């Protein structure tokens, strides 16, 4: 839909444009909801995610500024995903014990990363946690859905999710010079952390996030099962989260 059409609607001269634009984006809402839902427990209703995504789409339309020379579909994509993730945080679907285990895993990785000076293997992480390799991999599978919101929430010692909104700036702060500086710094940190991941983990993240393949499709490309892709993905996100937190809070490396 042309940008002029959106401007016309907001001016109140074309009342049908809103519904037309929203209908065009409904397939994107369901696509994003399905990608998120495939990593969640079955008890989380898919249609609830779609509903939240639609609300995000409506919010995107109301806040879209065509003067910024951004395609509405691209802008809406981030709003839709953000709305779905926000709904999951409010739902608090993940068990507190699972979040506690996620925190222990991050701490173990931080200790090993500091001690070894490189990314620890799964066997080394399992040994650090006093687990068998199979037990660690099962935990990684369980944690993969939890990691959906990992960059915007932080588990405390008691397993409760604390507000981690400082990691992701609000949309209305994007023009703030100080926030822009923080964004650039975060991107540099993330880029460095990505470059240090094991090759297989880089491949999984690239295929899942950049090529936008499903977990099943990623597995087909790499010649492994969907559950193994989930484990690799979970470990990669844990490594990134741990690294970024240590950059922001160096004292965590000694925990």
Secondary structure as GFF3:
##gff-version 3
##sequence-region A 1 255
A	DSSP	alpha_helix	3	10	.	.	.	ID=ss1
A	DSSP	alpha_helix	17	37	.	.	.	ID=ss2
A	DSSP	alpha_helix	46	63	.	.	.	ID=ss3
A	DSSP	three_ten_helix	66	68	.	.	.	ID=ss4
A	DSSP	alpha_helix	72	91	.	.	.	ID=ss5
A	DSSP	alpha_helix	96	116	.	.	.	ID=ss6
A	DSSP	alpha_helix	122	128	.	.	.	ID=ss7
A	DSSP	alpha_helix	133	146	.	.	.	ID=ss8
A	DSSP	three_ten_helix	147	149	.	.	.	ID=ss9
A	DSSP	beta_strand	153	155	.	.	.	ID=ss10
A	DSSP	beta_strand	161	163	.	.	.	ID=ss11
A	DSSP	three_ten_helix	165	167	.	.	.	ID=ss12
A	DSSP	three_ten_helix	171	173	.	.	.	ID=ss13
A	DSSP	alpha_helix	177	195	.	.	.	ID=ss14
A	DSSP	alpha_helix	199	205	.	.	.	ID=ss15
A	DSSP	pi_helix	206	210	.	.	.	ID=ss16
A	DSSP	alpha_helix	215	222	.	.	.	ID=ss17
A	DSSP	alpha_helix	226	248	.	.	.	ID=ss18
A	DSSP	three_ten_helix	250	254	.	.	.	ID=ss19
###
